[in-house]
Amino acid sequence: MYIERVPNRNSPPAVLLRESYREGGRIRKRTLANLSKLPDSIVDNLKIVLKGGAAIENLSESFSVVRSLPHGHVAAVLGTLKKLDLHNLIAPSISRKRALVLAMIVARLLDPRSKLATARGLSSETCFSSLSELLGLEKADEDQLYEAMDWLVSRQESIENELALRHLSEGALVLYDVSSTYFEGTQCPLAKYGYNRDKKKGFLQIVFGLICDKRGCLIAVEVFEGNTSDTTTITAQIQKVRHRFGIQQVVWVGDRGMITNTRILADFQSVEGLDWITALRASQIRKLVEQEAVQLSLFDETDLVEFSCSDYPGERLIACRNPMLAEEKSLIRVALLQATEQELNKIVIATVREKRALKGADQIGLRVGRVLNSKGVGKYFNIAITEESFSFSRNEVAIAKDSALDGIYIIRTSVKSQTFDV
């Protein structure tokens, strides 16, 4: 800590008690107190004391330098958690494990770190906030944090039941989605090789499904083996909501890869009280447009159209168009086409150069395939490959057909208009 005098235009300078700290490799400073109203003699003596000297007239006996811990952000987050009654949701009685769980939640929100670093931040000798003092935790190590997490898992079912009681009711919207996370290690029994959303090839992963209410408030989470497909997880979640939570009338909301035709037939149509909201895939939208079941010209006048189609009996279809998303998608396509053309032109040049020209349909085809696969726009090009040459051109018909669908989504649902209108 140190004292700094800050010029204040025509007024006396501000006298501030400050401290330096390091953040992300940079040294910053923050103000701890404004000492401007103190007499100069006291400020001067305090400055001497902070530097380790002896104050004049035994003034040092009136002061003791103590550690000042950051507090405001911790008090704000912890106060919000208690206002939400999260502490009683975790466990109704006070315990060290409950305090450790709360500490990990606050630490995760404010400054995500490893369990080892979080434990250091809770110990009185190395703490970097008032969190441990507020929760009555004088010391904690990483093993105790992991033990608290195991204790929390044992309470998961009761916590989820209470969340469902608070936030779900008959006829409620239930949002469901699936994600995954990869592992560096090999010891997790659920970790398997599967479709990796993080593009981390060669890593084991787990899959987890999230049940939320219509506001996105998390109700329940379940972890599956890493090779579990998204669609096969929903059956168990339906059973959980209907039997464990005791809610029979539910409207499930899931993406087009989650609530498929197969799942609709297997899990929804055979059970009374289950409705669903999802969307059509791009290929399904294109088919409806080609059948003229929906007229794209309607979007010149409105961005929302409800219609029906014999391919989806008893369902409501709602087409919507987002002009901003359409523009964004168009710009992305143009950029990818230009980038692909640059790479394909390099191959054309390689086939006609004087020295070591690229020859052979198989060798040319390999290089062309790598380019088209890397950009994902191969369907937009006409390709001609011979033993000694290569040429390409844009497939304007394919580009125009996809461009017409930019920004267009079609929602499909079993929910009647009396329940949810457009």
C-alpha positions, 0 to 999 in steps of 0.5 A: 500500500502507498499514499498518492496525491492526485492533482484536482484542478483548482481544489486541493489535491486528493490524498488517496490510499492505494495498493498495486496488484497484478492482473493478467501480467499487468500491474494495476492499482486500486483506491482503498480509501480517500484520506483528503480530510486528514491533517497533513501531519497524519498523512505524512506519518502514515506514509512513513509507517507504510514504508516501514519507518517509525512515525513521529511522536509515536503516531505508529502506535495509533495505526496498524497496517492490516491486509485489505481483501477485495470484498464488493464483488464477492458480497454482490454475487453471494448476496444474489445467490442467497436472495435466490435461496440457492443455499437452502436449495443445496441443503436446508442446514448449515454445513461445511460441505454446503459452504464449500459448494457455495464457495466454488459457485461464487469462484466459478462466476467471478474468477474460474480457476482449477480446483487447486487454485480455488482452494488456495483462494479460500485459505486464510494465508493465500486468499485473494478475496473475502469469500472464505471469511464470509462463508466461515472457511478458514482453510480448504484444500482441493481434496475437500472441494472434490469431496464436496462435489461428490456430496452435491452429486448425491443430492442432485435428485432432490435439488432437481425435484425442488427446481421442477416444483418451483419452475415447472407446472402442467402445460409448461414449456420444457427446453431440452438440448444436448452438448458435450465436452472432451477429456484430456485423461482416460479414466472417466467410465462414461468417456467414449469416442463420439461426435466431437463438437469441440473439433478435438479429434482423438479425445474421449468425451461425455455427452450431457443433456439439459432440461430448462424451463421457458426462461432458460432456468436450468432444472435438471442435467444428465450425463451420458456416454460420449458415443450417445446420439442426441436423439436417443437421450430424449426418451429418458428425459421425457420419463424423468419429467412425467414420472419423477417430476409428476408433470403429465402435460408438457410441450417439449422444445428441441432443435431439428436434430433432436426432435426428429420424425423417428422420435416424434413417432416413438416418444410423442405421438404414442403418449397423451399429453406430450406436445413438441416444437421443433424445426425442419431441416434445410432439405425438408424446407427445400422440398416444401418450396419445390412443391410450392407448399410455401411461397417465398414471395410471401416474405416480401410482405411479412416475415411470418407465415403459417401453413399446412402440408399433407406431408406433415398431417395434424401439424402446424408449420410456421415459416419465418424469415430473418433478413439480418441472418439472411444477409449474414449467411449471404456474406459468409457464402460469398467469402467462402466462394472467393476463398475456394476459387483462390485455392482452385486457381492455384491448382489450375496454375499447377497443371499448366506450369512448365516445370513439374506440372501437376498431372494425373486425374487422381493426383489432381482430384486429391488436391481439388477434393481437399480444397472443396472439403475444407471450405464446405462449398463443393456443391456450388462448383462445376468441376472438370478433371482430365489427366492433364488439366483441371477447370472449374466454374460456379454452379449458379443454379445451386447458389441461387437455390440456396440463396433463396432460402437464406434466413428462412426457418420453418417451425413444426409443432403439434401444439394447437393454435388455441394454446399457442398462436403465431 
